[in-house]
Amino acid sequence: MKFSQRIGKTAVRELIQIESIDQSLANRLWNNILSDFFGNITRTTKSTTLDRKAYACKEIWKDFFEYRLDEIPTDRIGTVFINGVLAILKDWFFKAQWYEKYDLIEYISTLDYQVFGMGFFEKCNHTLEMESAGYRIIDNKIIQITANEEIEEIQQALDSSKGLKPVEIHLSTALEYLSNRENPDYRNSIKESISAVESLCAVLTNDKSATLGKALKVIESKYKIHPALKNAFSALYGYTSDSGGIRHSLLEDDIEVTMEDAKFMLITCSAFINYLKTKM
């Protein structure tokens, strides 16, 4: 994680890419287009590889760009000049807005599904996960999997914890583990998220050794939170702490932890921190 990210100068929505595509993600998506779409197109018994690639170029040219077919780049004998089309596509792609890039990825995913069947969307989804993008391709449609409201909960919890160093450190570390594009650590991200809540509870109860379960009982009485809400979060805490849970060092391989698990815990813990701070 970059220095600017560690000290909180980079916004959460930039770490989990919502309304942007940074250079690294753009490069990877372009490589998906080149390698996993055009690079994987092979001949069939009815047509050559060049014929199939030319067909893909024509479809993108006339249906996605809505350009005139008689203006598509051709070679001396009048066949589609594939490299010429790709050069135009590349120039457009790297100048396009982030949402226009996703338009193209969605179009190619649909084209692949309808004509070629190469599993292009799976390669793109791998890229989107690696680069902490807030979108996935589901049923050949770009779907936002991280809502703006979720991002705002995390950002608000980070901003409001500036005076509570342990809480801030745990939240920042949880986000770092989650958004690390080279080596994400979802298990430790969950640990840090729940530790952030514990740190705040220790402050609220003035008991540094208080566990979340103990602190919640005090907070329930002192700040009048609903028992059902307290019980719900206690149950969630149990997920991270019981014999088969995230924290149990002897059974670390007992359950599989995914990005979705870590993101859910970070958002939930951030929201709970924001809730408790309003109760204060």
C-alpha positions in Angstrom: 0.0 0.0 0.0 1.3 3.4 -0.9 2.3 6.0 1.7 -0.7 8.3 0.7 -3.0 5.4 1.3 -1.6 4.4 4.7 -1.9 7.9 6.1 -5.5 8.3 4.8 -4.8 10.8 2.0 -6.3 8.4 -0.6 -10.1 8.1 -0.4 -11.7 4.7 0.2 -13.6 5.0 -3.1 -10.2 5.2 -4.9 -8.9 2.2 -3.1 -12.0 0.2 -3.9 -12.5 1.6 -7.4 -16.1 2.8 -7.8 -16.2 5.8 -10.0 -12.7 5.4 -11.5 -10.4 3.0 -13.3 -6.8 3.6 -12.5 -3.9 2.9 -14.9 -3.2 -0.6 -13.5 -6.8 -1.7 -13.9 -7.1 -0.2 -17.3 -3.9 -2.0 -18.4 -5.1 -5.3 -17.1 -8.5 -4.9 -18.8 -6.9 -4.0 -22.1 -4.7 -7.1 -21.7 -7.9 -9.2 -21.2 -9.3 -7.8 -24.5 -6.1 -8.6 -26.4 -5.2 -12.0 -24.8 -8.4 -13.5 -23.5 -10.7 -12.3 -26.3 -8.8 -11.7 -29.6 -5.9 -13.9 -28.6 -8.1 -16.8 -27.9 -10.2 -16.7 -31.1 -9.3 -19.8 -33.1 -10.5 -21.3 -36.3 -13.5 -23.6 -36.7 -14.2 -26.1 -39.4 -16.2 -23.4 -41.2 -13.9 -20.4 -40.9 -10.3 -19.4 -40.3 -8.9 -17.6 -37.3 -8.6 -14.4 -39.4 -12.2 -14.7 -40.5 -13.4 -15.0 -36.9 -11.2 -12.1 -35.7 -12.4 -10.0 -38.6 -16.0 -10.8 -37.7 -15.3 -9.6 -34.1 -13.7 -6.4 -35.4 -16.7 -5.7 -37.6 -19.2 -6.3 -34.8 -17.3 -3.9 -32.5 -16.9 -1.4 -35.3 -20.6 -1.3 -36.4 -22.5 -2.2 -33.2 -20.4 -0.8 -30.4 -18.8 2.3 -32.1 -21.7 2.6 -34.5 -19.2 3.5 -37.3 -19.8 3.0 -41.0 -18.6 -0.4 -42.2 -17.1 1.1 -45.4 -14.7 3.1 -43.2 -13.3 0.1 -41.3 -9.5 -0.3 -41.9 -8.7 -2.8 -44.7 -5.6 -4.1 -46.4 -4.7 -4.0 -50.1 -7.1 -6.8 -51.0 -10.0 -5.3 -49.1 -10.1 -7.6 -46.1 -10.4 -6.2 -42.6 -7.0 -5.0 -41.3 -7.3 -6.4 -37.7 -4.2 -4.6 -36.3 -5.6 -1.3 -37.7 -8.9 -1.9 -35.9 -7.1 -2.8 -32.7 -5.0 0.3 -32.8 -8.1 2.5 -33.1 -9.7 0.5 -30.3 -6.7 0.9 -28.0 -6.5 4.6 -28.7 -10.2 5.0 -27.8 -10.0 2.7 -24.8 -7.2 4.6 -23.0 -8.9 8.0 -23.7 -12.4 6.8 -22.7 -14.1 7.6 -19.4 -14.1 4.8 -16.8 -17.8 4.0 -17.5 -17.1 3.9 -21.2 -14.4 1.3 -20.6 -16.9 -0.8 -18.8 -19.3 -0.4 -21.7 -16.8 -2.0 -24.0 -16.0 -4.8 -21.6 -19.7 -5.5 -21.2 -20.2 -5.5 -25.0 -17.3 -7.9 -25.6 -18.5 -10.2 -22.8 -21.9 -10.4 -24.5 -20.3 -10.9 -28.0 -18.1 -13.7 -26.6 -21.0 -15.4 -24.9 -23.2 -15.3 -28.0 -20.6 -16.2 -30.6 -17.3 -17.5 -29.3 -17.9 -19.0 -25.8 -14.3 -18.5 -24.5 -15.2 -17.4 -21.0 -14.0 -13.9 -21.4 -16.1 -12.6 -18.4 -14.3 -15.0 -16.0 -10.9 -13.5 -16.9 -12.2 -10.0 -16.5 -13.8 -10.8 -13.2 -10.4 -12.1 -12.0 -8.9 -8.8 -13.0 -11.6 -6.8 -11.3 -11.1 -8.7 -8.1 -7.3 -8.4 -8.2 -7.6 -4.6 -8.7 -10.2 -4.1 -6.0 -12.8 -2.8 -8.4 -16.3 -2.4 -7.1 -17.9 -4.2 -10.2 -18.2 -7.7 -11.6 -19.6 -9.2 -14.8 -22.8 -11.2 -13.9 -24.9 -12.6 -16.7 -22.8 -10.5 -19.2 -23.7 -7.3 -17.4 -21.4 -5.0 -15.4 -22.9 -5.0 -11.9 -21.8 -2.8 -9.0 -21.1 -5.0 -6.0 -20.0 -2.2 -3.7 -22.5 0.5 -3.1 -21.6 4.2 -2.6 -23.4 4.0 0.8 -21.0 1.2 1.8 -18.0 3.2 0.8 -19.3 6.2 2.7 -19.7 4.1 5.9 -16.1 3.1 5.8 -14.9 6.6 5.0 -17.0 8.1 7.8 -15.7 5.6 10.3 -12.1 6.4 9.3 -12.6 10.1 9.4 -14.4 10.1 12.7 -11.7 7.9 14.3 -8.9 10.4 13.9 -8.9 11.1 17.7 -9.1 7.4 18.6 -5.8 6.0 17.4 -6.4 2.3 18.0 -9.7 2.4 16.2 -8.2 4.3 13.3 -5.2 1.9 13.0 -7.4 -1.2 13.0 -9.7 0.2 10.4 -6.9 1.4 8.2 -5.2 -2.0 8.5 -8.4 -3.8 7.7 -8.8 -1.7 4.5 -5.1 -2.2 3.6 -5.4 -6.0 3.9 -8.6 -5.9 1.8 -7.4 -3.6 -1.0 -3.9 -4.9 -1.3 -3.8 -5.8 -5.0 -0.6 -7.8 -4.8 -1.3 -9.9 -1.8 -4.8 -9.4 -0.3 -5.3 -10.9 3.2 -9.0 -11.3 3.8 -8.6 -13.3 7.0 -6.5 -10.6 8.7 -8.8 -7.9 7.3 -11.7 -9.4 9.2 -9.6 -9.6 12.4 -8.7 -6.0 12.1 -12.3 -4.9 11.4 -13.6 -6.6 14.5 -10.6 -5.3 16.5 -11.6 -1.8 15.6 -15.0 -2.3 17.2 -13.4 -3.8 20.3 -11.1 -0.8 20.6 -14.0 1.6 20.5 -15.9 -0.5 23.0 -12.9 -0.4 25.3 -13.0 3.4 25.1 -16.7 3.6 25.7 -16.5 1.3 28.8 -13.2 2.7 30.0 -12.0 -0.9 30.3 -8.9 -1.7 28.2 -9.3 -5.4 28.7 -13.0 -5.5 27.8 -14.0 -8.0 25.1 -16.7 -7.1 22.7 -19.2 -9.3 24.4 -18.6 -7.7 27.8 -18.5 -4.2 26.4 -21.8 -4.7 24.5 -23.6 -5.5 27.8 -22.3 -2.2 29.3 -23.2 -0.3 26.2 -26.6 -1.8 26.0 -27.4 -0.5 29.4 -25.6 2.8 29.2 -26.5 3.9 25.7 -29.8 2.1 25.3 -29.1 0.1 22.2 -31.8 -2.4 21.3 -31.1 -5.9 22.7 -31.8 -7.5 19.3 -29.0 -5.3 17.8 -26.6 -6.2 20.6 -27.4 -9.9 20.1 -27.0 -9.7 16.4 -23.5 -8.2 16.7 -22.6 -10.6 19.4 -23.5 -13.5 17.0 -21.3 -11.9 14.3 -18.5 -11.6 16.8 -18.9 -15.3 17.5 -18.2 -16.0 13.8 -14.8 -14.5 14.3 -14.0 -15.9 17.7 -15.4 -19.4 18.2 -13.5 -22.7 17.7 -14.1 -22.6 14.0 -13.9 -18.9 13.6 -11.4 -16.6 11.9 -9.3 -15.9 15.0 -8.8 -19.5 16.1 -5.1 -20.0 15.4 -5.2 -23.8 15.5 -7.9 -24.0 12.8 -6.9 -21.3 10.4 -7.7 -23.5 7.4 -11.0 -24.6 8.8 -13.0 -22.1 6.7 -12.4 -20.3 3.5 -12.4 -16.6 3.7 -13.3 -14.6 0.6 -13.2 -11.0 -0.5 -16.9 -10.8 0.0 -16.5 -11.9 3.6 -13.9 -9.4 4.4 -15.7 -6.6 2.7 -18.9 -7.4 4.5 -17.1 -7.4 7.9 -15.4 -4.1 7.2 -18.6 -2.4 6.1 -20.6 -3.8 9.0 -18.0 -2.9 11.6 -17.6 0.6 10.1 -21.4 1.1 10.3 -21.5 -0.2 13.9 -18.7 2.2 14.9 -20.6 5.1 13.3 -23.7 4.0 15.1 -22.0 3.8 18.5 -20.3 7.1 18.1 -23.7 8.8 17.5 -24.9 7.2 20.7 -22.0 8.8 22.5 
